[in-house]
Amino acid sequence: MNHTDSPWLHYDVIVKQKVTNGSRAKKRSVSPRIAVTVRLPEDLITRIDEDLDHRDVPLSRNNWLLEAAIQKLRSGTSGGSHGTK
């Protein structure tokens, strides 16, 4: 089976911590950007895109995925018994 036969889509996600110079922004050290390939089912991408289409403030798919990962980490639920919080 090649990638065109698969129901999974491949996306490259760049994870980046941004430093802003605004007076209200917290200044943090800049972490290195790491390219991550994420394979997600097509129906999940469709659901994410539908959510993005209905937002009042535009958000990229990359930022949506980043926010979802951060929320998951903060909630302390890993979905399994492996690893730590």
LUMPAKE-749289 format. One record per residue (C-alpha): x, y, z. Coordinates in Angstrom, 1 decimal, padded with zeros to 4 digits. Layout:
BEGIN
NODE      c1      c2      c3
NODE       X       Y       Z
...
! end
This chain:
BEGIN
NODE      c1      c2      c3
NODE   000.0   000.0   000.0
NODE   001.4   003.4  -000.9
NODE   000.6   006.7   000.7
NODE  -002.1   007.6  -001.8
NODE  -004.0   004.4  -000.9
NODE  -003.9   005.3   002.8
NODE  -006.7   007.1   004.7
NODE  -004.0   008.9   006.6
NODE  -002.7   012.2   005.5
NODE   000.9   013.4   006.2
NODE   001.6   016.9   007.6
NODE   004.8   018.5   008.7
NODE   004.3   020.5   011.9
NODE   006.8   023.1   013.0
NODE   006.9   023.6   016.8
NODE   008.1   027.0   017.7
NODE   008.0   029.1   020.8
NODE   007.8   032.8   019.8
NODE   009.2   035.7   021.8
NODE   007.4   039.0   021.3
NODE   008.6   042.5   022.3
NODE   005.1   043.6   023.4
NODE   004.8   045.2   026.9
NODE   002.2   042.6   027.9
NODE   004.0   039.6   026.5
NODE   006.0   037.3   028.7
NODE   009.5   037.0   027.5
NODE   010.9   033.5   027.2
NODE   014.0   032.0   025.8
NODE   013.5   030.8   022.2
NODE   013.4   027.0   021.9
NODE   014.8   025.4   018.7
NODE   012.2   024.6   016.0
NODE   011.8   020.9   015.4
NODE   010.0   019.6   012.3
NODE   007.6   016.8   013.2
NODE   005.7   014.6   010.7
NODE   002.2   013.8   011.9
NODE   000.0   011.2   010.3
NODE  -003.7   011.8   011.0
NODE  -006.8   010.2   009.6
NODE  -008.4   012.3   006.9
NODE  -011.7   012.5   008.8
NODE  -009.9   014.0   011.8
NODE  -008.3   016.7   009.6
NODE  -011.7   017.4   008.1
NODE  -013.1   017.9   011.6
NODE  -010.2   020.2   012.7
NODE  -010.6   022.2   009.5
NODE  -014.4   022.6   010.1
NODE  -013.6   023.9   013.6
NODE  -011.1   026.3   012.2
NODE  -013.6   027.6   009.6
NODE  -016.1   028.5   012.3
NODE  -013.8   030.6   014.4
NODE  -014.2   034.3   014.8
NODE  -010.4   034.8   015.0
NODE  -008.3   033.0   012.4
NODE  -006.1   030.2   013.6
NODE  -003.7   028.0   011.6
NODE  -004.0   024.3   011.7
NODE  -000.5   024.1   013.1
NODE  -001.4   026.4   016.0
NODE  -004.6   024.4   016.6
NODE  -002.6   021.2   016.9
NODE  -000.1   022.9   019.1
NODE  -002.8   024.2   021.4
NODE  -004.4   020.7   021.5
NODE  -001.0   019.2   022.5
NODE  -000.5   021.8   025.3
NODE  -004.0   021.3   026.6
NODE  -003.4   017.5   026.7
NODE  -000.1   018.0   028.6
NODE  -001.6   020.4   031.1
NODE  -004.6   018.2   031.8
NODE  -002.3   015.4   032.9
NODE  -004.1   012.8   030.9
NODE  -001.9   010.8   028.7
NODE  -004.5   008.3   027.6
NODE  -002.5   005.4   028.9
NODE  -000.4   004.2   031.8
NODE   003.0   004.8   030.2
NODE   005.1   007.8   031.1
NODE   004.7   010.6   033.6
NODE   002.8   013.8   033.8
! end
